[in-house]
Amino acid sequence: MLLDVSGLADWQPQRPDVPDLFEQWCWEGDEFVLPKKWEQALAEACEGTALPQAMRPWESASFDREGIFFLTHRSDTGGIAIALPGAGASDGVVGVLGVHPSFRRRGLGRCLLRLCVGRLVQLGRTRIFCAVDADRSPGAFKLLTSEGFRPSPAAP
């Protein structure tokens, strides 16, 4: 799916609303614990749908500490997402967008998507891709469509 804002000079991403009783975190804190939390959240929330470069993003030289997002409720990770650079200078990718099954239908996915889009736009990316299988993840497909993404045969 593609969100292309390259021809819209006044376009601004929608503000992410963190759902009540949740906190938003980036890559800050204990460098030993964060990778474990990320890997656990990937396993629980993404069901094998994460892009390979999103599996251990902190190992990349281009790792953006402000482009990785956690939404937590107390000490439980409810959802995660990561904004990655694409192949072209104007391309960005939502490499992971996952919400734990017990926290779905509460606005976490929309918040995480908006956080990623906001970060990518802040970095000058105007073509934002997010891979989704409409048959396997109809809720994610509906969310992306409602946020302006359209099917696209091209991906970075």
Buried (B, 14 or more C-beta within 10 A) or exposed (E): BBBBBEEEEEEEBEEBEBBEEBEBBBBEEEEEEBBEBBEEBBEBBBEEBBBEBBBEBEEEEEBBEEBBBBBBBEEEBBBBBBBBBBEEEBBBBBBBBBBBEEBBEBBBBBBBBBBBBBBBBEEEBBBBBBBBEEEEBEEBBEBBBEBBBEEEEEEB
